[in-house]
């Protein structure tokens, strides 16, 4: 039995799991009347967990727990802190919305906490089995929150589509894992890496298994051609749920993608590089073209997120430590832009009801100038306009691809970014140059104003002080790749 010191790095996960159960009991006895208190308490628990992750993780090296199923290192710390922050912000943005829409049920923050626990397990997985357990803990909670508005046909449809396609992707991931185990003789990442390094390659069976594993992970990050669920789920799910989907789970899944490809399959880069190349190119092109004709801003942001995943995968396709570093930087910046954008969308209300059409933003600069400014910053940043944060995110991934000799991939990425700039700039044009239509409600809440302000400032002024993010990403990559 492990002693107390050996499980110290896993205490944040244990704490989050225990608190989720205690809050569930509180919700059962208190009912929906305690939802607001429970939501804010859940946010405090997530913040405390993030502090625990930073404080309790021993500095330097890899620390394996629970028969090497669980690993904690600087890479895991980097991703966990971002995931916990994104989850806390998503819950904060949901409180007013759920009360206004009549869906303020105590289960929502608890499900978000359990999904976050699954994400933390995902990025600390050191075995294909623990990987799957974390992935399913996250997915089972997300299936429910996607269909949280039970009286809405769109929300129910979103939950059903996500569940059916998620089950399919899980089956593909399991099949791929069984193929890898059958031909390599292990499910542990450390053992797999040592095996492939020793034999100097992989059999056809292992390569087939990797293809299925990549397919399962590509679904979780909504990458082409496994993106089909994204627009419908983003549109149909309640907007705070969509914000949650677009931020924390995508970051955790991308972190898992990096750990699996660079860890156990690090010596097989030539075998999986072309697969990631095709997925990246397909995601960038689809995300750039499919969003052009969208009228619903949530569907537009869904296709935008597919494109952003494609840009991030450019770094992974380079197959170098610099590429992995660029992915971490890109995803951190993407999280800030996404949270800010959905915060503006959540503030789009007319007569107390949500509106989601791009045309509803007409004349926003005249009626809500600060909200329009924030949305303009996020749109310009997503388009990659300097000196905003999104420009540097794309710059790092494209430079990593060029240094790795993937010039064609970088060129396709730049062209896709230019095409995508059209629909981002169209939103800015609607806000600043179209005639004012029906005015949106005022009084969106100080919490929403605070989130918009902080994310907007971080996006606009990232270039002044990028050091903390860059140094954290460097430490995470060194931890993942062994220096």
Secondary structure, 3 states (H helix, E strand, C coil): CCCCHHHHHHHHHHHHHHHHHHHHHHHHHHCHHHHHHHHHHHHHHHHHHHHHHHHHCCCCCCEEECCCCEEECHHHHHHHHHHHHHHHHHHHHHHHHHHHHCCCCCHHHHHHHHHHHHHHHHHCECEHHHHHHHHHHHHHHHHHHHCCCCCCHHHHHHHHHHHHHHHHHHHHHHHHHHHHHHHHCCCEHHHHHHHHHHHCCCCHHHHHHHHHHHHHHHHHCCCCCCCCCHHHHHHHCCHHHHHHHHHHHHHHHHHHHHHHHHCCCHHHHHHHHHHHHHHHHHHHHHHHHHCCCCCEHHHHHHHHHHHHHHHHHHHHHHCCHHHHHHHHHHHHHHHHHHHHHHHHHHCCEECCEECCEHHHHCCHHHHCHHHHHHHHHHHHHHHCCCCCHHHHHHHHHHHHHHHCCCHHHHHHHHHHHHHHHHHHHHHHHHHHHCCCCCCCCCCCCHHHHHHHHHHHHHHHHHHHCCHHHHHHHHHHHHHHHCC
